[in-house]
Amino acid sequence: MDAGNIIYQKETPIAYDETVGELYDRLSTLGAEAIVEALPAIIEGTNASIPQDESLVTYSPVYF
């Protein structure tokens, strides 16, 4: 669960037939790009901070 403010976000569709490995690889690249895009504004203190609606927070179970 993470109910903290959103400091940067990107959206990406997940294909119905996409495997966990494929999604992992795509999200790794997307995350790296997001850090490069977000860091300058975070360092300068000019980034937006969007509060999350805590009534929509959910827990994700851990599966082994």
OpenMM code with the backbone's topology and positions (N, CA, C; nanometers):
from openmm import Vec3, app, unit

residues = "MET ASP ALA GLY ASN ILE ILE TYR GLN LYS GLU THR PRO ILE ALA TYR ASP GLU THR VAL GLY GLU LEU TYR ASP ARG LEU SER THR LEU GLY ALA GLU ALA ILE VAL GLU ALA LEU PRO ALA ILE ILE GLU GLY THR ASN ALA SER ILE PRO GLN ASP GLU SER LEU VAL THR TYR SER PRO VAL TYR PHE".split()
positions = [
    Vec3(0.0850, -0.1171, 0.0000),
    Vec3(0.0000, 0.0000, 0.0000),
    Vec3(0.0897, 0.1234, 0.0000),
    Vec3(0.0552, 0.2193, -0.0786),
    Vec3(0.1267, 0.3463, -0.0817),
    Vec3(0.0228, 0.4557, -0.0968),
    Vec3(0.0037, 0.5339, 0.0079),
    Vec3(-0.0961, 0.6396, 0.0045),
    Vec3(-0.0313, 0.7778, 0.0002),
    Vec3(0.0999, 0.7822, -0.0248),
    Vec3(0.1687, 0.9102, -0.0296),
    Vec3(0.1346, 0.9883, -0.1549),
    Vec3(0.1802, 1.1126, -0.1579),
    Vec3(0.1551, 1.1977, -0.2739),
    Vec3(0.2224, 1.1417, -0.3993),
    Vec3(0.1619, 1.1685, -0.5125),
    Vec3(0.2177, 1.1298, -0.6422),
    Vec3(0.3066, 1.2449, -0.6878),
    Vec3(0.4342, 1.2155, -0.7154),
    Vec3(0.5224, 1.3222, -0.7620),
    Vec3(0.5474, 1.3127, -0.9121),
    Vec3(0.5152, 1.1985, -0.9709),
    Vec3(0.5273, 1.1815, -1.1157),
    Vec3(0.4596, 1.0501, -1.1515),
    Vec3(0.3926, 1.0460, -1.2626),
    Vec3(0.3340, 0.9195, -1.3046),
    Vec3(0.3265, 0.9109, -1.4552),
    Vec3(0.3344, 0.7891, -1.5031),
    Vec3(0.3193, 0.7591, -1.6449),
    Vec3(0.2183, 0.6458, -1.6525),
    Vec3(0.1468, 0.6412, -1.7611),
    Vec3(0.0468, 0.5379, -1.7817),
    Vec3(0.0890, 0.4499, -1.8983),
    Vec3(0.0586, 0.3220, -1.8873),
    Vec3(0.0867, 0.2304, -1.9966),
    Vec3(-0.0179, 0.1197, -1.9962),
    Vec3(-0.0646, 0.0804, -2.1119),
    Vec3(-0.1610, -0.0295, -2.1163),
    Vec3(-0.0902, -0.1630, -2.0921),
    Vec3(-0.1636, -0.2588, -2.0409),
    Vec3(-0.1125, -0.3947, -2.0234),
    Vec3(-0.1939, -0.4838, -2.1158),
    Vec3(-0.1254, -0.5473, -2.2085),
    Vec3(-0.1927, -0.6329, -2.3057),
    Vec3(-0.2459, -0.7589, -2.2376),
    Vec3(-0.3576, -0.8075, -2.2859),
    Vec3(-0.4211, -0.9259, -2.2295),
    Vec3(-0.3270, -1.0461, -2.2314),
    Vec3(-0.2472, -1.0578, -2.3369),
    Vec3(-0.1584, -1.1734, -2.3504),
    Vec3(-0.0139, -1.1450, -2.3101),
    Vec3(0.0105, -1.0321, -2.2455),
    Vec3(0.1453, -0.9949, -2.2044),
    Vec3(0.1890, -1.0788, -2.0847),
    Vec3(0.3090, -1.1316, -2.0915),
    Vec3(0.3580, -1.2132, -1.9808),
    Vec3(0.4163, -1.1240, -1.8714),
    Vec3(0.4347, -1.1827, -1.7537),
    Vec3(0.4949, -1.1088, -1.6423),
    Vec3(0.6349, -1.0614, -1.6807),
    Vec3(0.7100, -1.1467, -1.7473),
    Vec3(0.8457, -1.1093, -1.7891),
    Vec3(0.8460, -0.9931, -1.8866),
    Vec3(0.7535, -0.9965, -1.9821),
    Vec3(0.7444, -0.8872, -2.0789),
    Vec3(0.7049, -0.7571, -2.0104),
    Vec3(0.6083, -0.7650, -1.9205),
    Vec3(0.5648, -0.6459, -1.8475),
    Vec3(0.6776, -0.5919, -1.7609),
    Vec3(0.7483, -0.6814, -1.6931),
    Vec3(0.8615, -0.6414, -1.6096),
    Vec3(0.9642, -0.5641, -1.6922),
    Vec3(0.9992, -0.6179, -1.8080),
    Vec3(1.0974, -0.5513, -1.8941),
    Vec3(1.0484, -0.4142, -1.9385),
    Vec3(0.9220, -0.4067, -1.9791),
    Vec3(0.8666, -0.2776, -2.0243),
    Vec3(0.8627, -0.1768, -1.9111),
    Vec3(0.8180, -0.2218, -1.7928),
    Vec3(0.8081, -0.1296, -1.6786),
    Vec3(0.9458, -0.0855, -1.6304),
    Vec3(1.0461, -0.1714, -1.6432),
    Vec3(1.1826, -0.1326, -1.6070),
    Vec3(1.2295, -0.0171, -1.6932),
    Vec3(1.2048, -0.0269, -1.8230),
    Vec3(1.2425, 0.0802, -1.9158),
    Vec3(1.1602, 0.2056, -1.8892),
    Vec3(1.0309, 0.1885, -1.8714),
    Vec3(0.9425, 0.3021, -1.8453),
    Vec3(0.9821, 0.3733, -1.7155),
    Vec3(1.0161, 0.2965, -1.6138),
    Vec3(1.0574, 0.3550, -1.4862),
    Vec3(1.1860, 0.4341, -1.4982),
    Vec3(1.2813, 0.3807, -1.5743),
    Vec3(1.4073, 0.4524, -1.5958),
    Vec3(1.3828, 0.5839, -1.6688),
    Vec3(1.2968, 0.5804, -1.7695),
    Vec3(1.2625, 0.7033, -1.8427),
    Vec3(1.1936, 0.8036, -1.7504),
    Vec3(1.1050, 0.7547, -1.6649),
    Vec3(1.0313, 0.8429, -1.5737),
    Vec3(1.1251, 0.9127, -1.4758),
    Vec3(1.2246, 0.8399, -1.4261),
    Vec3(1.3203, 0.9006, -1.3329),
    Vec3(1.3960, 1.0138, -1.4016),
    Vec3(1.4431, 0.9876, -1.5241),
    Vec3(1.5170, 1.0899, -1.5991),
    Vec3(1.4289, 1.2128, -1.6231),
    Vec3(1.3017, 1.1903, -1.6526),
    Vec3(1.2103, 1.3020, -1.6781),
    Vec3(1.1750, 1.3769, -1.5499),
    Vec3(1.1592, 1.3071, -1.4389),
    Vec3(1.1097, 1.3685, -1.3156),
    Vec3(1.2182, 1.4329, -1.2299),
    Vec3(1.3381, 1.3776, -1.2292),
    Vec3(1.4407, 1.4250, -1.1366),
    Vec3(1.4730, 1.5742, -1.1446),
    Vec3(1.4870, 1.6329, -1.2631),
    Vec3(1.5188, 1.7765, -1.2648),
    Vec3(1.4171, 1.8611, -1.1870),
    Vec3(1.2895, 1.8364, -1.2054),
    Vec3(1.1876, 1.9144, -1.1344),
    Vec3(1.1884, 1.8834, -0.9845),
    Vec3(1.2162, 1.7587, -0.9492),
    Vec3(1.2231, 1.7223, -0.8066),
    Vec3(1.3399, 1.7944, -0.7417),
    Vec3(1.4553, 1.7926, -0.8063),
    Vec3(1.5747, 1.8586, -0.7519),
    Vec3(1.5525, 2.0087, -0.7398),
    Vec3(1.4883, 2.0688, -0.8388),
    Vec3(1.4620, 2.2131, -0.8366),
    Vec3(1.3463, 2.2503, -0.7448),
    Vec3(1.2704, 2.1522, -0.7020),
    Vec3(1.1559, 2.1786, -0.6149),
    Vec3(1.0364, 2.2355, -0.6893),
    Vec3(1.0305, 2.2128, -0.8199),
    Vec3(0.9211, 2.2683, -0.9001),
    Vec3(0.8188, 2.1629, -0.9419),
    Vec3(0.8383, 2.0394, -0.8969),
    Vec3(0.7461, 1.9331, -0.9359),
    Vec3(0.6127, 1.9478, -0.8638),
    Vec3(0.5082, 1.9016, -0.9298),
    Vec3(0.3760, 1.9004, -0.8683),
    Vec3(0.3676, 1.7819, -0.7732),
    Vec3(0.2900, 1.7975, -0.6692),
    Vec3(0.2668, 1.6893, -0.5747),
    Vec3(0.1160, 1.6705, -0.5655),
    Vec3(0.0683, 1.5563, -0.6126),
    Vec3(-0.0755, 1.5324, -0.6207),
    Vec3(-0.1165, 1.4361, -0.5097),
    Vec3(-0.1997, 1.4804, -0.4156),
    Vec3(-0.2440, 1.3894, -0.3099),
    Vec3(-0.3292, 1.2765, -0.3670),
    Vec3(-0.3131, 1.1578, -0.3109),
    Vec3(-0.3960, 1.0448, -0.3509),
    Vec3(-0.5227, 1.0422, -0.2657),
    Vec3(-0.6278, 0.9920, -0.3237),
    Vec3(-0.7530, 0.9737, -0.2509),
    Vec3(-0.7379, 0.8503, -0.1625),
    Vec3(-0.7182, 0.8714, -0.0322),
    Vec3(-0.6923, 0.7601, 0.0592),
    Vec3(-0.8104, 0.6647, 0.0715),
    Vec3(-0.9299, 0.7071, 0.0300),
    Vec3(-1.0437, 0.6152, 0.0348),
    Vec3(-1.0336, 0.5086, -0.0746),
    Vec3(-0.9438, 0.5291, -0.1709),
    Vec3(-0.9261, 0.4329, -0.2796),
    Vec3(-0.8040, 0.3430, -0.2603),
    Vec3(-0.7344, 0.3593, -0.1476),
    Vec3(-0.6150, 0.2804, -0.1202),
    Vec3(-0.6540, 0.1354, -0.0971),
    Vec3(-0.5788, 0.0441, -0.1572),
    Vec3(-0.6034, -0.0989, -0.1378),
    Vec3(-0.4739, -0.1688, -0.1023),
    Vec3(-0.4852, -0.2857, -0.0446),
    Vec3(-0.3709, -0.3695, -0.0139),
    Vec3(-0.3571, -0.4734, -0.1246),
    Vec3(-0.2343, -0.5052, -0.1575),
    Vec3(-0.2098, -0.6081, -0.2570),
    Vec3(-0.1530, -0.7296, -0.1855),
    Vec3(-0.2190, -0.8436, -0.1973),
    Vec3(-0.1684, -0.9617, -0.1289),
    Vec3(-0.0376, -1.0095, -0.1900),
    Vec3(0.0425, -1.0762, -0.1103),
    Vec3(0.1679, -1.1333, -0.1560),
    Vec3(0.1431, -1.2796, -0.1911),
    Vec3(0.1776, -1.3166, -0.3114),
    Vec3(0.1594, -1.4554, -0.3558),
    Vec3(0.2958, -1.5216, -0.3712),
    Vec3(0.3072, -1.6405, -0.3256),
    Vec3(0.4314, -1.7171, -0.3404),
    Vec3(0.4068, -1.8439, -0.4157),
] * unit.nanometer
topology = app.Topology()
chain = topology.addChain("A")
for resn in residues:
    res = topology.addResidue(resn, chain)
    for name in ("N", "CA", "C"):
        topology.addAtom(name, app.Element.getBySymbol(name[0]), res)
